[in-house]
């Protein structure tokens, strides 16, 4: 399980030059996807992402590789936040 801090989000947004004000309160979805793929040591060339719910700063997340083609990202309460499927 991991938590993404406001400082990590700020650094990420600076690197990609994202000024979207919504990211003052929620973690960018692609940032979470990148964390999940790196965490699971996945190097898929192409994948499809389904965003189910937003992720708050410091929310505890779990990355679960449920098959060799699917990652599920959920919070500590078990609420699914994101699905990543290999194409």
N, C-alpha and C positions, 0 to 999 in steps of 0.2 A: 504494500500500500504506500502511496505517496501523497504529498500535499504540494500544490503549486502556490507559491507565495506571490504577494503583490509585487515584490522586488523582481522576481523572476519574470513576471508578466511585463513589468515596465521595461526590463532589459530586452525581452523578446520583441515588444512593440517598437522599441527604438531600432533594433536591427532590421526589422522589415518595414520601417517607416509607416506604421499603422497609427492613425490618429483618431480612429473610431471611438467616440465617447462611451459607447456601451461597454468597452473593455476596462472602464474604471471600476466596475463591479463584478464582471464575469471574465473567466479565462477564455482566451480565443480557442475556438474548437480545433483549428489546425495545430496549435501548440500542443494540445492534449494528445492528438493523434500522433504527433512526432515523438512525444514522451513515451507513449504506449508502444510504438513500433521499436524504438530504441531499447526500452525496458525488456521487451520480449526477444530482442536481437533478430527482428524481422526486417528483411530487405526486399519486400515486394516491389516490383517495378510499377505495377498498377493496382489500385484498390478503389473501392467505393465506400464512402462514409455516409452513415445515416445519423444525424444529430437528433436525439430524442429530447434532451433537456439541457439547459445551461448548467455550467459548473461555476460555483462561487469560489473566490479566492480562499485558500486554505482548507477547502473541502477535501476530505480523505477519499482517494480514488483507488480502485483495484483494477488491474489489467488482467483479463483472463483469456487465455488462448483456448477457445472451446473446441476448435478443430484446426487442422493445418491451413484452413482458409478463412478463419473467422476469429476476431478479437472482440470481446465485450468489455466496455468500460462502465463501471458502476461505482456508486458511493458506498460508504460503510453501512448504510441502511439497506443496501441491495437494490437501490433504485438505478435502473439502467439509464446511462447518460448518452452513450455513443456506441454504435456498431461499426466495425471496420471489416469489410469483406474483400478478399483477394479476387481480382478479376482474371 
